[in-house]
Amino acid sequence: MSRLGGRTVPPGYRADIQGLRALAVLLVLLYHAGVPWLPGGFAGVDVFFVISGYVITGLLVSEVLRTGTVDLGRFWSRRARRLLPASALVLVATALLTLTLLPQVRWRETGWDIVTSGLYVVNWRLADRSVDYLAEDSVDSPVQQYWSLAVEEQFYVLWPLLLLLAAWVARRRGVRLVPLTAGLLAAVVVLPSFAWAVHLTSASPPEAYFVTSTRLWQLGVGALVALGSAWWSRVPVPLATALAWGGPALVVAGAVLTGPQTPWPGWAALVPTLGTAAAIVGGVRASETSGPVRVHRLAPLQWTGALSYSLYLWHWPLLVVAEARWGEPSVWVGLGVVLLSALPATAGYLLVEQPVRHARGRGARPAAGLAVGALCTVLATASGWQLVREVDRQVRANEAAADADGAAALEGDRSAGTDGAAGDGADQDDEGADGEGADGEGGNGARGEGAGEDGAGADGSGERALASGTEGAPPPDLEGLDLDPASITPDPLEATRDLPALYRQDCDATGEEVLRCAFGDPEGDLHVAVVGDSKIAQWTGALDELGEQRGWRVDVYYRSACPWSAALAEFEDEAQAQACRSWGAEVTRRLVAEPPDVVLTSSVKSQGLDADGEPSGAALAEGMAQHWREVGAAGVPVVAVADTPQPGDLQVYACVADHRDDLDRCSFDSNDGSGTGPLLRAVEAVPGSTFVTMNDWVCPGEDRCPPVVGGVLVYRQGSHITDTYARSLADVLGDRLEAAFDRLGVTAGADAAPTGR
């Protein structure tokens, strides 16, 4: 044993590896603190992957060469003692922080995140959530940092088994273990995983970031470096010294030059991966005088490297809690929180991590280590499960009345207003008549280009669209509005689960395929096709009821975040935009081939890309009109349903959960929704179309949208209304749609003769 940086280190200890750990964790901490000159600091995780693959493979290969096998129980016991106590400590602490400092609406999601973190599969959960459109309100999980630990733990389970297979084959074939293992590793892990990482990073970047299959190659590169140890001792000293300096420099340069918009972990991830590999290779023979080893041996770097695991675990939940309590932190506040995290990290390292890891006597036996691991897993998962149970207890305590009226509380004389008077809904529309919306392209309430002072186009179609928006059902009776309900349903803690059946039936066309889901009366006389994104999908529960009651056969073509437009919609990823447009074209082809009687559509998007690639509301509207004309040529008219009002940054259900006794704090300024402008433009351009709005009922206030109507919570995620509230509007929606059908010459009812075929 020797001393380094005030610590006792074993023979063969490499100070440069510890220095690389310090570099990796500092990159991550500074990035999470918001330091602007390090936009790619997340690459510190990639450094950890390579180091882990190198260290673990070195230990395993040494054991196989010495004994001919791997003692799996002993190996996994060491891993459990090394990793799980500190991990469980932070997970339990995070559960307590969540319970005391985070909003109640975050408890359930965080609870399940903690459970899956304790089981080391949270990376797959985060990957699913990253591509889940319904998770749009999800914020960073306080245990999100556990995704990389999950990847490593899964590697620790699989890699020893693959190494044992290689040892068995080597004995049977009489070949050398190391070259065979290297070949197997490259063929089975590194090359396929890297190819998949490049592909998935292009196809689905958020998912690619988290899943194990796109990260194994980085651990495998570290393993290949360990397998080549015999060769690295022959590298000339000048070259080794250059590699030892150049590797970390490459890692830092990558962290400075890349950023969150860089596709990751595709080709760009080669920079920190190969930089770390080069540093490890060079460290074997680098000069003691001119190499970086003297820097690595500095006591602060050695201590930071030793503390890197605990620092990585502790800093993130503290940052998340700070943001939840006081808003997005400044760089200085972020740095302060990161520095503060060193206190619990040091305490955990000295009082938990090190004593358990270096236990002696019976505590050092494999069975004891495995028992410690099992106990830590139970403690971690139980803490998350308790959070979930607490949410269930709160929901039961706040049990809402089953017969909440919802929109029915605002129904006055329903015979009034059926002559086409727009009522409050028209007043809302008129607020945007003089120009463009807040986004400059027909967003919140704008009529859009081509509208005159009263919103009418040259042929009066704009006036026709607006007048018909509320025809068929009167505006709500505001006398029934009560902002102090005795109970609320769905409970705001359950709001994100209050979805139409559409979402439980795998109806979202996320790939290239077009899916059709059937609702309503399958034998209905009127065939209604529903096409679009979540803004039309939110009405499918009500349309299902209407279909059963009024004899409508309802076919739904749904793709999340995708407007039914021939224009490229705005997406962060061009591949998504192209897939969306292709989906819309295929839906149009199907509707022309097998024409329904009428099409309903809506959209949340306010802009598409014009011919020059510039965002434009007019481009999106013209793309909509193009598809509408195509189906119109087959005799199929279109009804555009207004987008629902946007709450902006307000998370309505979360606000209601925190302010049940002061719901006025959770109301927001009325508006027509971001997607209404382009829809109106398209209606103005296509004679065989019309417009229906439900916004006077979704937002039944004078100038403000209430969060609860008739004891029913109006909003779930973003600007989507709850299925319960949508269903309470079924009769009003049905009456307005039937009025729209009448204007288009489509007749509803069991005895009707379908038109447009």
VEXPA-788964 format. One record per residue (C-alpha): x, y, z. Coordinates in steps of 0.2 Angstrom, whole numbers, padded with zeros to 4 digits, always signed. Layout:
REM VEXPA-788964
XYZ...
This chain:
REM VEXPA-788964
+0000+0000+0000+0006+0018-0003-0001+0035+0000-0008+0047-0013-0017+0063-0010-0019+0059+0009-0026+0042+0005-0020+0024+0006-0020+0017-0012-0017-0001-0017-0003-0008-0028-0006-0004-0047-0017+0011-0043-0018+0023-0057-0019+0041-0052-0023+0046-0070-0039+0035-0069-0045+0044-0054-0040+0061-0062-0051+0056-0077-0066+0053-0065-0063+0070-0057-0064+0078-0075-0079+0068-0079-0089+0073-0064-0084+0091-0065-0090+0092-0083-0107+0085-0077-0108+0097-0062-0104+0112-0072-0115+0108-0086-0130+0105-0074-0126+0121-0065-0129+0130-0081-0111+0136-0085-0113+0143-0103-0096+0139-0110-0098+0121-0107-0114+0116-0117-0108+0098-0120-0103+0095-0102-0116+0080-0102-0102+0070-0111-0094+0068-0094-0106+0053-0092-0098+0045-0108-0081+0047-0099-0088+0037-0085-0094+0023-0096-0077+0020-0104-0068+0020-0087-0081+0008-0080-0079-0004-0095-0060-0003-0093-0059-0006-0074-0072-0020-0074-0065-0029-0088-0047-0028-0081-0053-0036-0065-0063-0050-0074-0050-0054-0086-0037-0055-0072-0048-0067-0063-0051-0078-0078-0033-0079-0082-0029-0083-0064-0043-0096-0060-0050-0100-0077-0067-0094-0072-0077-0079-0064-0084-0081-0047-0100-0072-0051-0107-0071-0033-0090-0063-0028-0090-0051-0042-0108-0046-0040-0106-0044-0021-0091-0032-0024-0102-0022-0036-0116-0022-0023-0105-0016-0009-0097-0003-0020-0113+0005-0028-0129+0001-0019-0127+0008-0002-0123+0026-0008-0137+0024-0021-0150+0018-0009-0146+0032+0003-0148+0046-0011-0165+0037-0017-0172+0037+0001-0166+0055+0004-0174+0060-0013-0191+0052-0008-0191+0063+0008-0186+0079-0002-0200+0075-0014-0213+0072+0000-0208+0089+0009-0203+0101-0005-0210+0095-0022-0228+0098-0028-0240+0084-0025-0243+0081-0043-0225+0076-0045-0226+0063-0031-0232+0048-0041-0221+0050-0056-0206+0053-0045-0211+0038-0034-0211+0026-0049-0194+0034-0055-0187+0030-0038-0193+0012-0039-0186+0009-0056-0170+0018-0051-0168+0006-0036-0171-0009-0048-0158-0001-0061-0170+0000-0075-0175+0018-0074-0166+0022-0091-0179+0012-0100-0193+0022-0091-0185+0038-0095-0183+0033-0114-0201+0029-0115-0206+0045-0107-0195+0055-0118-0205+0050-0133-0222+0050-0125-0232+0065-0131-0243+0063-0116-0228+0067-0105-0227+0084-0111-0229+0092-0094-0216+0080-0086-0201+0090-0079-0184+0083-0075-0185+0069-0063-0175+0071-0047-0167+0054-0050-0164+0056-0068-0145+0055-0065-0148+0036-0061-0151+0032-0080-0132+0030-0082-0130+0020-0067-0144+0008-0074-0134+0006-0090-0119+0001-0080-0127-0011-0069-0135-0020-0084-0118-0021-0091-0111-0028-0075-0124-0042-0076-0122-0046-0095-0103-0044-0097-0097-0057-0085-0108-0070-0093-0101-0066-0110-0083-0067-0103-0087-0084-0096-0094-0089-0113-0078-0083-0121-0067-0093-0108-0077-0109-0111-0075-0107-0130-0056-0104-0128-0054-0120-0118-0064-0130-0130-0055-0123-0145-0038-0121-0138-0036-0103-0142-0030-0088-0132-0043-0080-0121-0039-0062-0124-0039-0061-0143-0055-0071-0143-0064-0061-0130-0059-0045-0140-0066-0052-0156-0082-0057-0147-0084-0040-0139-0081-0031-0155-0093-0042-0165-0107-0044-0152-0107-0028-0142-0097-0013-0149-0100-0013-0168-0119-0017-0167-0122-0006-0152-0113+0009-0161-0122+0006-0177-0139+0006-0168-0134+0022-0158-0130+0031-0175-0147+0025-0182-0158+0028-0167-0150+0045-0163-0156+0050-0181-0173+0042-0179-0177+0046-0161-0164+0056-0152-0172+0057-0135-0175+0039-0134-0157+0035-0140-0149+0045-0126-0156+0034-0113-0157+0016-0119-0144+0003-0114-0142-0003-0132-0135+0013-0138-0122+0015-0124-0115-0003-0123-0102+0001-0136-0094+0015-0125-0092+0002-0111-0086-0010-0124-0073+0002-0130-0066+0003-0112-0066-0016-0111-0056-0017-0127-0044-0005-0120-0042-0017-0105-0040-0032-0116-0026-0023-0125-0016-0019-0110-0001-0030-0115+0001-0019-0131+0000-0002-0122+0016-0006-0112+0025-0006-0129+0019+0011-0135+0034+0023-0137+0034+0036-0122+0033+0051-0133+0017+0044-0141+0010+0038-0125+0013+0056-0117+0004+0064-0132-0011+0052-0130-0011+0055-0111-0012+0074-0114-0022+0074-0130-0036+0062-0123-0042+0074-0109-0040+0089-0121-0051+0081-0134-0064+0077-0120-0064+0095-0115-0064+0102-0132-0079+0091-0136-0088+0098-0121-0085+0115-0126-0090+0113-0145-0105+0102-0144-0121+0105-0135-0139+0099-0131-0144+0101-0150-0130+0089-0155-0137+0072-0160-0131+0060-0146-0124+0047-0144-0121+0045-0162-0105+0050-0171-0102+0065-0160-0100+0053-0145-0084+0046-0153-0075+0062-0147-0076+0059-0128-0076+0040-0130-0060+0039-0140-0053+0054-0130-0055+0044-0114-0048+0028-0122-0033+0038-0128-0030+0045-0111-0031+0028-0103-0019+0020-0116-0007+0034-0115-0007+0034-0096+0002+0017-0096+0018+0023-0103+0017+0042-0102+0032+0052-0096+0033+0055-0077+0040+0072-0080+0032+0079-0095+0015+0069-0094+0000+0074-0085+0002+0062-0071+0008+0076-0059-0008+0085-0063-0018+0070-0059-0009+0067-0043-0015+0084-0036-0024+0081-0020-0040+0091-0025-0041+0080-0041-0038+0064-0032-0051+0068-0019-0064+0074-0032-0061+0058-0041-0064+0047-0026-0080+0057-0022-0086+0057-0040-0099+0044-0038-0107+0052-0022-0106+0070-0030-0114+0063-0046-0128+0055-0035-0131+0070-0024-0130+0086-0034-0145+0082-0046-0159+0080-0034-0154+0096-0025-0154+0106-0041-0171+0099-0046-0178+0104-0029-0171+0121-0030-0179+0124-0047-0195+0118-0041-0195+0129-0026-0188+0145-0033-0188+0144-0052-0175+0141-0064-0158+0145-0055-0145+0157-0062-0128+0151-0065-0122+0157-0048-0136+0149-0039-0133+0133-0049-0115+0133-0044-0119+0136-0026-0131+0121-0026-0118+0110-0034-0105+0116-0020-0118+0113-0007-0120+0095-0013-0102+0091-0008-0108+0091+0010-0120+0076+0009-0109+0068-0004-0094+0068+0008-0104+0063+0023-0112+0048+0013-0094+0043+0006-0086+0043+0023-0100+0036+0033-0109+0024+0021-0100+0021+0005-0082+0017+0012-0087+0007+0027-0098-0004+0018-0086-0006+0003-0071-0010+0014-0080-0021+0027-0069-0035+0035-0073-0052+0042-0090-0059+0039-0095-0042+0031-0082-0046+0017-0090-0062+0012-0100-0063-0004-0116-0068+0004-0115-0053+0015-0112-0041+0000-0127-0049-0009-0137-0047+0007-0132-0029+0008-0137-0026-0010-0154-0034-0008-0157-0024+0008-0152-0008-0002-0163-0012-0016-0178-0015-0004-0175+0001+0005-0174+0011-0012-0189+0003-0020-0199+0004-0004-0196+0023-0002-0202+0026-0020-0217+0015-0017-0222+0024-0002-0223+0040-0012-0235+0032-0024-0245+0025-0010-0246+0043-0002-0253+0049-0018-0266+0036-0018-0270+0040+0000-0272+0059-0004-0284+0055-0019-0295+0044-0008-0295+0058+0005-0300+0071-0008-0313+0058-0016-0323+0068-0029-0342+0066-0031-0346+0053-0044-0360+0064-0051-0350+0080-0054-0360+0090-0067-0345+0097-0077-0352+0107-0092-0370+0102-0088-0369+0115-0073-0369+0129-0086-0383+0122-0097-0397+0135-0096-0411+0135-0109-0403+0124-0123-0416+0129-0135-0409+0146-0136-0395+0151-0148-0399+0138-0161-0402+0150-0174-0383+0153-0177-0380+0166-0164-0362+0165-0159-0363+0171-0141-0348+0171-0131-0338+0160-0143-0340+0173-0156-0334+0187-0144-0318+0177-0141-0316+0175-0160-0318+0194-0163-0304+0198-0151-0292+0192-0164-0300+0199-0179-0288+0214-0182-0272+0205-0184-0260+0190-0181-0259+0181-0164-0245+0182-0151-0234+0171-0162-0236+0182-0177-0243+0169-0188-0261+0167-0183-0258+0159-0166-0269+0163-0151-0285+0169-0158-0279+0177-0174-0289+0176-0190-0274+0175-0201-0269+0182-0217-0282+0186-0230-0295+0191-0217-0303+0208-0218-0307+0219-0203-0321+0207-0198-0311+0192-0202-0320+0188-0218-0311+0183-0234-0315+0191-0251-0329+0178-0254-0336+0180-0237-0330+0163-0232-0322+0170-0216-0338+0177-0210-0347+0161-0214-0334+0151-0204-0335+0163-0189-0354+0163-0189-0355+0144-0189-0343+0142-0175-0356+0140-0162-0372+0137-0172-0383+0123-0165-0380+0125-0147-0381+0141-0136-0367+0148-0126-0365+0143-0108-0375+0150-0094-0361+0158-0083-0373+0159-0068-0369+0141-0065-0350+0144-0063-0344+0140-0046-0326+0142-0042-0328+0135-0024-0334+0117-0028-0336+0105-0014-0326+0092-0024-0316+0090-0040-0316+0076-0052-0304+0070-0058-0293+0073-0043-0279+0085-0050-0267+0072-0043-0274+0060-0056-0277+0072-0070-0264+0065-0082-0273+0048-0081-0290+0056-0087-0288+0051-0105-0299+0045-0119-0299+0027-0123-0289+0031-0138-0273+0031-0128-0276+0014-0121-0279+0006-0138-0262+0010-0146-0270+0022-0159-0255+0033-0160-0246+0031-0177-0228+0034-0171-0220+0025-0185-0223+0026-0204-0239+0016-0203-0256+0024-0203-0268+0017-0189-0287+0018-0189-0296+0015-0173-0315+0013-0173-0327+0021-0160-0345+0025-0160-0358+0014-0168-0350+0002-0180-0366+0000-0189-0370+0018-0189-0377+0027-0204-0366+0042-0204-0347+0038-0207-0336+0051-0198-0318+0051-0200-0307+0060-0186-0290+0066-0192-0276+0075-0183-0266+0077-0167-0270+0077-0149-0281+0092-0151-0294+0082-0160-0290+0066-0150-0295+0074-0134-0313+0074-0141-0314+0056-0145-0322+0051-0129-0336+0063-0132-0337+0057-0150-0338+0039-0145-0353+0043-0134-0361+0053-0148-0358+0040-0161-0367+0027-0150-0381+0039-0146-0384+0046-0164-0379+0032-0175-0361+0038-0180-0348+0027-0186-0332+0035-0180-0315+0031-0187-0300+0040-0179-0283+0043-0188-0272+0050-0175-0253+0055-0174-0247+0065-0159-0241+0083-0163-0245+0080-0181-0256+0092-0190-0266+0085-0206-0256+0096-0218-0246+0094-0234-0234+0107-0227-0219+0102-0216-0224+0106-0198-0212+0113-0186-0202+0100-0177-0185+0099-0168-0181+0085-0179-0183+0085-0198-0186+0067-0199-0201+0069-0188-0208+0083-0199-0206+0072-0214-0214+0057-0206-0229+0068-0201-0231+0074-0218-0230+0057-0226-0243+0051-0213-0255+0065-0218-0253+0061-0236-0257+0043-0233-0272+0047-0223-0278+0058-0237-0275+0044-0250-0286+0032-0239-0300+0044-0237-0301+0047-0255-0300+0028-0259-0314+0025-0246-0323+0041-0243-0332+0044-0226-0347+0056-0225-0337+0069-0217-0320+0073-0209-0317+0081-0192-0300+0089-0189-0290+0100-0177-0272+0105-0173-0261+0113-0160-0248+0119-0172-0248+0137-0177-0234+0137-0191-0227+0126-0205-0212+0129-0216-0214+0139-0232-0205+0136-0248-0190+0145-0241-0190+0134-0225-0196+0149-0214-0210+0147-0201-0227+0153-0208-0245+0151-0202-0250+0153-0220-0240+0139-0226-0247+0127-0213-0265+0133-0217-0262+0131-0236-0255+0113-0233-0271+0109-0223-0282+0116-0237-0273+0105-0250-0278+0089-0241-0295+0096-0238-0297+0100-0257-0291+0082-0261-0304+0074-0250-0317+0087-0256-0315+0081-0274-0321+0064-0268-0336+0072-0261-0330+0073-0243-0332+0089-0233-0322+0095-0218-0326+0102-0201-0312+0111-0192-0314+0110-0173-0305+0125-0165-0290+0122-0154-0293+0124-0136-0286+0139-0126-0268+0139-0121-0264+0140-0102-0246+0146-0107-0234+0142-0093-0247+0138-0081-0249+0119-0077-0267+0120-0072-0270+0103-0063-0254+0106-0053-0260+0123-0048-0277+0116-0043-0268+0103-0033-0259+0116-0023-0273+0129-0022-0289+0119-0020-0297+0133-0009-0292+0147-0020-0295+0141-0038-0295+0159-0045-0276+0158-0044-0277+0144-0057-0287+0154-0070-0279+0161-0086-0283+0174-0099-0295+0168-0112-0288+0164-0130-0293+0154-0145-0278+0142-0144-0262+0142-0155-0269+0131-0169-0285+0140-0172-0278+0153-0184-0272+0141-0197-0288+0131-0196-0298+0147-0200-0287+0151-0214-0290+0134-0222-0309+0135-0219-0308+0152-0228-0299+0144-0243-0309+0128-0245-0328+0130-0249-0332+0113-0244-0327+0116-0226-0334+0124-0210-0328+0128-0193-0334+0123-0175-0328+0130-0159-0331+0124-0141-0320+0137-0133-0334+0147-0126-0338+0131-0116-0320+0126-0113-0317+0143-0106-0333+0149-0099-0328+0165-0092-0329+0183-0097-0310+0186-0099-0303+0172-0089-0303+0153-0091-0308+0144-0075-0299+0128-0070-0314+0119-0063-0332+0119-0071-0346+0110-0062-0334+0101-0051-0324+0094-0065-0306+0098-0068-0305+0106-0086-0287+0103-0090-0274+0089-0089-0257+0091-0098-0253+0107-0107-0269+0114-0116-0278+0097-0117-0294+0095-0108-0298+0080-0097-0309+0066-0104-0321+0069-0090-0324+0087-0095-0324+0083-0114-0338+0070-0111-0348+0082-0101-0348+0093-0117-0354+0079-0128-0372+0085-0131-0366+0103-0135-0352+0096-0146-0365+0085-0155-0377+0099-0158-0364+0110-0165-0357+0096-0176-0374+0092-0183-0377+0110-0187-0361+0110-0196-0366+0094-0205-0382+0102-0210-0372+0117-0218-0362+0105-0228-0376+0094-0233-0372+0080-0222-0387+0072-0213-0384+0063-0197-0396+0050-0189-0401+0032-0191-0413+0035-0206-0401+0047-0215-0395+0043-0232-0376+0046-0231-0369+0060-0243-0352+0062-0251-0349+0044-0256
